[in-house]
Amino acid sequence: MLRQAKRWARTIKRDVVALWLAARDPRVPWYAKAMAGAVAAYALSPIDLIPDFIPVLGYVDDLVIVPLGILLTVRLIPTPLMDELRAEAAKHEGTPTSRAGLAIIVGIWIAASGLAGWWLWRR
């Protein structure tokens, strides 16, 4: 079971890198490119939308949201092209990070904090 979990984690990691590459590939349709960019930016962001220290909810994005986003996006990309991107992703050393994903998540947290503060101030 542990071997299977490790293989699944490697597959997810490879697919995230493949989606990162797909977001920059001109052969990928625009809608799949937009989705691939969003999923890769979120998955490669150094911080999570829901921090992991929050019990149960902190791991929901890592165990449910990211894999479902990957699954949906992979279905939008033509299979031969996705196979090619996966092969190229397997060659990459290390995992890239997404500064855009970091900026978006920080922006969401700032906006949510601002709205919460405004709501509390109005009460």
VOLOMAR-610592 format. One record per residue: y, z, x of N, C-alpha, C in turn. Coordinates in pm, whole numbers, plus 50000, padded with zeros to 5 digits. Layout:
N
YZXYZXYZX;...
//
This chain:
123
498825000050083500005000050000501265000050088;501235007450197502375007850289502584994250353;501494987550388501594974050445502244964350347;501844965550223502394956750120503894959450100;504294971950103505714975350090506524970050208;505974970950328506664965650446506794950450439;505754943750392505804929150378506844925150273;506904932550162507894929950057509304931850112;509524942350190510844944950248511234933750345;510304928850425510604917650516510924904950439;510214902750328510474891050245511874891850183;512234903550134513574905550075514634903050181;514454908650299515414907050408515564892250446;514444885250457514474871050490515174862950381;514884866150255515504858850144517004861350136;517444873450169518884876250170519574867750276;518974866750393519544858250499519504843650457;518424839550390518334825750340519434823050237;519714832650151520794830950053522154830550122;522314838350226523544838050306523754824050364;522654818050412522724804350463522954794350349;522334796750233522474787650119523924787250069;524604798450078526004798950032526894789950116;526454786150233527234777650323526684763450335;525584760750268524934747750281525494738050176;525964726250218526544716650122525514710550026;524234711450055523214705749968522894714649847;523364727149850523094736649741524104734249630;523664733449503524594731649391525644742849388;526834739849338527934749449343527614762449272;526924761949157526614774149083525614782849158;524654776549225523694784049305524374789449431;525314781649485526054785949603526894798349572;527544798449455528364809949413527484822349394;526354820549328525454831749305524854836649437;524464827249524523904831049654524914838749736;526154834249734527204841249807527414855249756;527424856949624527634870249564526474879649595;525254874749580524084883149605524004886749754;524194876849841524124879549985525244888850029;526454886849977527574895550015527284909949974;526744911849854526434925449810525294931449891;524224923749910523054928949981523364931750128;524244923750190524554925550332525744934750355;526374939350247527514948350261527044961650320;527824967150412527404979950472527504991850376;528164990350261528205001150164527714995950030;527225005049947526685001549816527705004349706;527564997349596528394999949480528085013849425;526805017249421526365030549381525805037149507;526495047249562526045053449687524635059249674;523865058449782522475062949780522315077949761;523355085849790523215100349775523235104849629;523585095949535523525099249392522065098249349;521495109349301520055109249268519705098049170;518625091549193518025080749115518935068449108;520145069549057521035057949042521375051549176;521405059549282521755054349413520775043949465;519535044849420518525035349465518255024149366;518875024849248518655014549147519115000949199;520275000349266520744987449316519824982049425;519314990849511518434986249619517064981849569;516564988449467515204985549419515134976249300;516244974649226516194966449105517234955349109;518504958849126519574949049113519494938249220;519364942149346519324932249455518104923149442;516874928549424515734919449409515844910049289;516374915049176516544906149060517594895349087;518654898949157519664889049195519074878449287;518254882749381517594873349472516664864249394;515864869949306514904862049227515614851449143;516694855349076517444845948993518064834849079;518644838549190519324828749274518334819049338;517184824149381516164815449441515704804949340;515664808449213515264798849110516304787949087;517554790649124518624780849107518664770449220;518024773749332518044764849448516754756549447;516864743349469515654734949473514624740349572;513354740349532512284746449611512184741049754;512194727949776512104723249915513274728150002;514454728549944515624733250017515504748150046;515024755949949514854770249969513814772950077;512744765050079511734766550184512344764050322;513184753950331513864750750457514804762150499;515534767650403516454778650432515694791250472;514554793650410513724805150448513204803750590;512794791550627512314789250763513434791650864;514614787050832515754789250921516124804150927;516024811050814516344825350810515354833350894;514104828950898513094835950978513414835051127;514134824751168514514823051310515664832251351;516474836751256517664844851288517254858451343;517914862251450517704875551506518644885251437;518134896151386518984906151321519454901251186;520154909851117520684906650986522204906050993;522804895450942524274895050942524834905550847;526094908850866526744917950772527824910150698;528184915050583529164908150501530434916450489;531464912150557532754918950544533384915950408;533094904150354533604900850220532974910250117;531674912550130530994921850040531564935850052;531844940050174532464953050198533824953750128;534634943450146535974943350086535904943549933;534984936049876534834935649730534414949349676;533454955649741532974968549693534054979249710;534774979049822535874988449839536934985949732;537214973349703538174969949597537734975049461;536454973949430535924979049303536084994149297;535775001049406535925015549409537395019649394;538305012649460539725015749447540195013349304;539785002049245540174999149107539605009449011;538355013249029537745023248942538435036748957;538785040449079539495053049103540865052649038;541565041249052542875039748990542815040748839;541825034148779541665034748633541315048848587;540455055648662540095069348626541315078448637;542095076648743543305084648759544315081848649;544495069348614545405065548506544935071548374;543645070748347543085076148224543295091248217;543035098348328543235112848331544715116448315;545585108748378547035111348371547525109748228;546995099848156547415097248017546945108447925;545905115247958545385126047874546155138447907;
//
